Amino acid sequence: MEGCPTCEWLQKANDPNIILQNEYALALASDGWREGHCVIFLKRHVISVSGIEPNEYASVMDLVARVSKALEIKYGARKTYVVSIGDSNKWQHFHFHLLPKHRNLPSYGVYAVQKLNEAEPLRNPSPEQQKALADDLRNIIMKAVSLSKM
């Protein structure tokens, strides 16, 4: 997409930090936020996880899983955090950040939840509100499925 810095970079895609790529996605070593930080980019311009086509999911998640496993082996990490925000005006190209959970470093989860609670305090919805949300989303999904069969 014209004007998207990620799309422009992906068109060249001759970066020595590319770990793996397939038809739909590319894995890149970044090392920016935390040692071992990697990024998985969709090759097609997509701005949200909901824009990923069914035929792209398996290929994208294959790279997420394979790079995550390699990070866990390399660093002896307990797990790999998978984060996707892409919310700035400049970076409107969907991607995943992979961050190994190093055993000697604090949890990112604590920081993320703390910041979220500062911006939006915990809502504590009632069981009825939770059920209403589940019902609404289930109905939207079922409607989309029935429309796609037409």
N, C-alpha and C positions, 0 to 999 in steps of 0.2 A: 504494500500500500504506500502510495506516495506520501512523503512527509513522516513516515514512521521510521525512527532510527534503527529499530530492530529489524524491520523488513529490509532496509537498505544494507545493514550489516550482513544479514542472511544471504542476500543476493551474491555477495562476495565470498562468504563462508570459506575462507582459506586461512583460518586462524589456527596456529599451532597448538592452541589450548583446547581444540575440539577433542573430546574423549571418544565419543561414538555418535553415529547418526544413522537414521533410517529414512524411509520415504517421507515420513511425516514430522519428524522431530530431530533435534540436535542437542547433544549434551556437551557443556562447556565447563572447564575448570576455571573458577573465578578466584577463589581464595580471599575474597574481599571481606566479608563479615566475620568469618571464623575460619581457622585453618581447615581446609578441605571443602570449603563452600563451593558448590557447583550449581549450574543453572541449566534447566531443560527448557528449550524454546520450541514452540510449534513453528513449523516452516511456513505455514499459511497464516495470514493475518487473522487473528481471533482475539477478541478483547475479554472474553469471559469463558469459564469452563463450560457454560451452557452452549457456547458456539462450537465446541469440538464435535465433529461428525462421528457417528458410530464406527466407521471404518478407521478412524484415527486413534481411538481410545487405546486399543491394545498396543499399538506401536509406541505411543507416548508413554504409557505406563510401563512398558517393557524397559525403556530407557531409565525411567525413574527407579524401578526396582533393581536393575543391574548396577547402576551407578551407586545407589544407596548401599547395596551389598558390598561393593568394592570399598566404599568409604568406611563401613563398619569393620571390614577386615583390616584395612590399612591403619586405622586409628584405634582399633580395639573398642570402637564405640558401641554403646548399648543399643542404639537405634539411630535413625536419621530423621530429622524433622523435615517435613515437606510443607513449604509455605508458598502461597500465591496471593499476592495483593494487587500489584500492577495498577495503582490508583492515582498516579501522578498524571499531569497533563502530558508530559513528555513520553512516558512509558505505557502506552495503551496497547501493548502486545502481550497476550497471555503467555505466562511462563511460570515454571516452578523453581523455587530455590531449594536446594538440598543442603542441609546443615547437619554435620555429624554431631551427635551428643557425646562429646568427649567426657570420659569418666571423671576428670579432674576439674571440669568447668560447671558452673551452675546451669540449671535448666532454663532454656529460652521460654518455656511455657509459663513459668512464674512471671517473667517480665511482660510477656504478651498479655496475659490475663490482668496483670496489675495495670498496665496502660489502658486496656479496654475498660476496666472498672473505673478508672479516672475519667474517661471520656463519657462512658455510659454505665451508670451504676446497674448492678444486677437487678433484673426485673422481678424475679420470683413470681412467675405466672401461676395462676391457679390450675389445678388439674383440668378444669373445664376449658380454660384458655388453651392449654396444650393440646387437648383433644380437638378443639375447634381448628387449630392450626393444622394438625395432622389430617383432619377430615378435608379441609380446604385444599391442601396440597395433593392429597390422594385423588380428589375429584379433578383437579387441574391435570394431573398426570394421566388419569384414565380418559379424560376428554381428549387429550393430545394423542393418546394411543389409538382411540377409536377414529379420530380424524385422519391419522396417518394410514389407516387401513382402507380408507375410501378411495 
